[in-house]
Amino acid sequence: MPSNHARSRPGLYRQRHSVVRALLLSLALCLALPVARAEAGKLDSTRAAVRGSSSGSGSGSSSGSSSGGGGSAGTTRRSGGGLPPVLACFTAPGLFVCLPYLLLEQDSLNRKGLYHGEGFFLRYPYQGGAPGRMTIVPPPPRPKVARTAQARSVAAVEPARGGPPQPRRPLAGTQRYAIRLAAEYAYDVDRVHRPSLRLQLELPWRLGLASAWTHLLEPLPGGGLDRLTIGDANLTFRFAQSARAQFWVGLGARLMLDALGVDPGFSFTYGVDLFPRRPLVISAAVDLGNLGLAFVCHGRATVGAALGAVELYAGYDVLLVDPVLFHGPVAGLRVWF
């Protein structure tokens, strides 16, 4: 006889699909708004930073001359205190990569293994009263090696206790992959609207895919809207994981799209998801890279409440397309699969 959980699963899937359709419809309505380029605005400054302009080159030359005039001062500042560049390069990976691994992967270290603990995903955070989002199956202990002839002869006669090691399989209610889809809205303090659609796919072997696309909409004084789209796609690797925390890094590509064309760039991402206590979900990420000629830095942090497979969250989002800065509060809805 099917359990209550099995009977309620079709209803849960229908709820998720209706939420996803609503998210996609909301994003489509934002994309269908009228466009106008009557006057220059913040998005035009972004285009100029990415593609270069005569004004940008002029300012660059003036800044270059000023920096050249103050070269001795700059040299004095660089020769001041602080870590040497070589030590700084080792400090950043040690703090942001090695430290989370040492804190979360104790079981693998105790068994003299690297990335041996296998993780399985719950269908959504805190499912069935679980302490987080994942279940970690530790690696089996290594068999002791007989070092003397007498020990080897005894081991050959006595049967192995427990039998051969069994393959690790997903526990009941868990899966080897996970998907989360989110739609959110960020409002810039300079009246730039930033609706976004985000997708993250978690795969076995700690690999994953992460992609986010933001549609920037700026009301112009002459009427209508100016708009452009900035997005990225990254291949990620979870270098540290536990039931309550997952850290990842990723590399990929970034694009800016508008009516004038497409501008490519490079993307590096670093992020963390924390599940301290039901129903809280804390997420943070930093993206670095470029778009055309402009340096890009994107940072965000959100706090959400997981209500079954649906999470409501809010936070703050900062996007720098040097020297143009977008920042403001963000709120959204995330669906876990």
C-alpha positions in Angstrom: 0.0 0.0 0.0 1.6 3.4 -1.0 2.7 5.6 1.8 1.3 9.1 2.4 4.7 10.5 1.2 4.4 8.7 -2.1 0.7 9.8 -2.6 1.6 13.5 -1.9 4.6 13.5 -4.3 2.5 14.3 -7.5 0.9 17.2 -5.8 4.4 18.5 -4.8 5.6 18.2 -8.3 2.6 20.1 -9.7 3.2 22.8 -7.1 6.8 23.2 -8.2 5.9 23.3 -11.9 3.2 26.0 -11.3 5.8 28.1 -9.4 8.4 27.7 -12.1 5.8 28.8 -14.8 5.0 31.8 -12.7 8.6 32.8 -12.5 9.2 32.4 -16.2 6.1 34.5 -17.0 7.2 37.3 -14.7 10.6 37.4 -16.4 9.0 37.4 -19.8 6.8 40.4 -18.9 9.9 42.3 -17.8 11.6 41.6 -21.1 8.6 42.7 -23.1 8.5 46.2 -21.7 9.1 49.0 -24.3 12.6 50.3 -24.9 13.8 53.8 -25.6 17.3 55.4 -25.9 16.3 59.0 -25.8 18.9 60.1 -23.3 22.1 58.8 -21.9 21.9 57.0 -18.5 23.7 54.6 -16.2 23.4 51.7 -18.7 25.1 53.8 -21.4 27.9 54.4 -19.0 28.1 50.6 -18.6 28.3 50.2 -22.4 31.1 52.8 -22.6 33.1 51.0 -19.9 32.8 47.7 -21.6 33.4 48.8 -25.2 35.5 51.9 -24.6 34.8 55.4 -25.8 36.6 58.6 -26.7 35.7 60.1 -23.3 36.9 57.0 -21.6 40.3 57.2 -23.4 40.6 60.9 -22.7 40.0 60.3 -19.0 42.4 57.4 -19.1 45.2 59.5 -20.6 44.6 62.2 -18.0 44.6 59.7 -15.2 47.7 58.1 -16.6 49.5 61.4 -16.7 48.5 62.2 -13.2 49.5 58.8 -12.0 52.8 59.2 -13.9 53.4 62.5 -12.1 52.8 60.9 -8.8 54.9 57.8 -9.6 57.2 58.3 -6.7 54.3 58.6 -4.2 52.8 55.4 -5.7 56.2 53.7 -5.3 56.4 54.8 -1.7 53.0 53.4 -1.0 53.9 50.0 -2.5 57.1 49.8 -0.6 55.2 50.2 2.7 54.0 47.6 5.1 51.9 44.6 4.1 52.5 41.1 3.0 54.7 40.4 0.0 52.8 39.5 -3.1 53.9 35.8 -3.0 52.7 35.4 0.6 49.5 37.1 -0.2 48.8 34.7 -3.0 49.2 31.8 -0.6 47.2 33.4 2.2 44.0 33.9 0.1 43.7 30.3 -1.0 44.6 29.1 2.5 41.9 31.2 4.1 39.1 30.7 1.6 39.8 27.2 0.3 42.0 25.2 2.7 40.3 26.4 5.9 36.7 25.4 4.9 38.1 22.0 3.7 39.9 21.4 7.0 36.8 22.3 9.0 34.2 20.3 7.0 36.2 17.3 5.7 37.5 16.0 9.0 36.3 12.4 8.3 38.2 12.3 5.0 41.4 13.6 6.6 41.1 11.1 9.5 41.0 8.3 6.9 44.0 9.7 5.0 41.9 10.4 1.9 41.3 13.5 -0.2 37.7 14.1 -1.3 36.7 10.6 -0.5 33.5 11.4 1.4 30.5 11.0 -0.9 27.5 13.4 -0.6 23.9 12.7 -1.5 21.3 15.5 -1.8 18.0 15.8 -0.1 15.1 16.9 -2.4 15.0 20.2 -0.4 16.6 21.6 2.7 15.7 20.0 6.1 13.6 17.3 4.4 12.2 14.9 7.0 13.8 16.8 9.8 17.3 16.4 8.4 20.0 18.8 9.8 20.7 20.4 6.5 20.7 19.8 2.7 23.1 16.8 2.3 23.9 13.4 3.7 27.6 12.6 3.7 28.6 9.0 3.5 32.2 8.7 4.9 34.7 6.6 3.1 35.2 3.0 4.4 38.3 2.7 6.7 41.3 1.3 5.0 42.1 -2.3 6.0 45.2 -2.8 8.2 48.2 -4.2 6.4 49.9 -7.2 8.1 53.5 -6.3 8.6 54.9 -9.6 9.9 55.0 -13.1 8.5 53.0 -14.4 11.4 50.3 -11.7 11.0 50.0 -12.4 7.3 49.6 -16.2 7.9 46.8 -15.5 10.5 45.0 -13.1 8.1 45.2 -15.7 5.4 43.5 -18.3 7.6 40.9 -16.2 9.4 38.0 -14.8 7.2 37.7 -11.1 6.8 35.3 -9.6 9.3 32.4 -7.8 7.8 33.1 -9.1 4.3 34.2 -7.0 1.3 33.4 -3.2 1.4 30.0 -2.4 -0.1 29.5 0.3 -2.7 28.0 3.5 -1.4 24.5 4.1 -2.6 22.0 6.9 -2.1 20.2 6.6 1.1 16.4 6.6 1.2 15.0 10.0 0.3 18.3 11.3 -1.2 19.6 11.6 -4.8 23.0 12.1 -6.5 22.0 15.4 -8.2 20.1 18.5 -7.2 18.6 21.5 -9.0 17.5 24.9 -7.8 15.8 27.6 -9.9 15.3 31.1 -8.6 13.7 34.3 -9.8 14.5 37.5 -8.0 14.3 41.3 -8.2 16.9 43.8 -7.2 16.3 47.6 -7.1 19.3 49.8 -7.6 19.5 53.0 -5.5 19.8 55.0 -8.9 16.4 53.6 -10.0 17.7 50.7 -12.2 15.5 47.6 -12.0 17.4 44.3 -12.1 15.1 41.2 -12.4 17.2 38.0 -12.6 16.8 34.3 -13.3 19.3 31.9 -11.6 19.9 28.2 -12.1 22.3 25.9 -10.2 22.7 22.2 -11.0 24.6 19.9 -8.6 26.1 16.7 -10.0 28.0 13.7 -8.7 31.8 13.9 -8.2 31.3 17.3 -6.6 30.8 19.0 -10.0 28.1 21.4 -10.9 26.8 24.1 -13.2 25.8 27.6 -12.2 24.2 30.3 -14.4 22.6 33.7 -13.7 21.1 36.2 -16.1 20.1 39.7 -15.1 18.0 42.1 -17.2 18.8 45.7 -16.3 16.0 48.2 -16.9 16.6 52.0 -16.5 13.7 54.5 -16.8 14.8 57.5 -18.9 13.7 61.1 -18.4 12.5 61.3 -21.9 10.2 58.3 -21.4 10.5 54.6 -22.0 13.3 52.3 -20.8 16.9 51.5 -21.6 17.9 47.9 -21.1 20.7 45.4 -21.4 21.3 41.8 -20.2 24.4 40.5 -18.3 24.8 36.8 -17.7 27.3 34.1 -16.9 27.7 30.4 -16.9 30.3 28.5 -14.7 31.5 25.0 -14.2 31.8 24.6 -10.4 33.5 22.2 -8.0 32.4 21.7 -4.4 35.7 21.6 -2.6 34.2 21.4 0.9 30.9 19.9 1.9 28.9 18.8 5.0 25.3 18.4 5.9 25.1 22.1 6.9 27.6 23.8 4.6 28.8 23.6 1.0 31.6 25.7 -0.5 32.3 25.8 -4.2 34.5 27.6 -6.8 33.9 27.8 -10.5 35.2 29.1 -13.9 33.3 30.1 -16.9 32.2 32.9 -19.3 30.3 36.1 -18.9 28.3 38.0 -21.6 26.7 41.4 -22.0 23.9 41.6 -24.6 22.0 44.5 -26.0 20.7 45.8 -29.4 24.3 46.8 -30.4 25.8 43.3 -30.0 27.4 40.8 -27.6 30.5 41.4 -25.5 32.2 38.4 -23.9 34.3 38.1 -20.8 35.8 35.7 -18.2 34.1 34.7 -14.9 35.4 33.2 -11.7 33.0 32.5 -8.9 33.3 31.5 -5.2 30.2 30.8 -3.1 28.8 29.1 0.0 25.5 27.8 1.2 24.8 27.5 5.0 22.0 25.7 6.7 22.4 26.6 10.4 19.0 25.8 11.6 15.6 25.0 10.2 14.2 26.8 8.2 17.2 29.3 7.6 19.2 29.2 4.4 22.2 31.6 4.1 23.8 32.0 0.7 26.7 34.2 -0.4 28.8 34.5 -3.6 31.5 36.6 -5.2 32.1 36.7 -8.9 35.2 38.2 -10.5 36.1 38.7 -14.1 35.7 41.1 -17.0 33.3 42.2 -19.7 35.2 43.6 -22.7 37.5 46.3 -21.4 35.8 46.6 -18.0 36.7 44.8 -14.7 33.6 43.1 -13.2 33.0 42.3 -9.5 29.6 40.9 -8.4 28.9 40.2 -4.7 25.7 39.1 -3.0 24.4 37.7 0.3 20.9 36.5 1.1 19.0 35.0 4.0 16.0 32.8 3.3 13.4 30.6 4.8 12.9 27.1 3.3 9.2 26.2 3.3 9.4 22.7 2.0 10.7 22.8 -1.6 10.1 26.6 -1.9 12.4 29.2 -0.3 11.7 32.9 0.1 14.8 35.0 0.6 16.1 38.6 0.8 19.5 40.3 0.9 21.8 42.7 -0.8 23.4 42.6 -4.2 26.3 44.7 -5.5 27.5 44.7 -9.2 30.5 46.7 -10.3 31.2 47.1 -14.0 34.1 49.4 -13.4 33.6 52.3 -12.8 29.8 51.9 -12.9 28.3 50.6 -9.6 24.9 49.0 -9.1 23.8 48.1 -5.6 20.6 47.7 -3.7 18.3 45.2 -1.9 17.3 42.0 -3.5 14.4 39.6 -2.9 13.4 36.4 -4.6 11.9 32.9 -4.6 13.9 29.7 -5.1 12.5 26.3 -5.9 14.5 23.2 -4.9 14.3 19.9 -6.9 
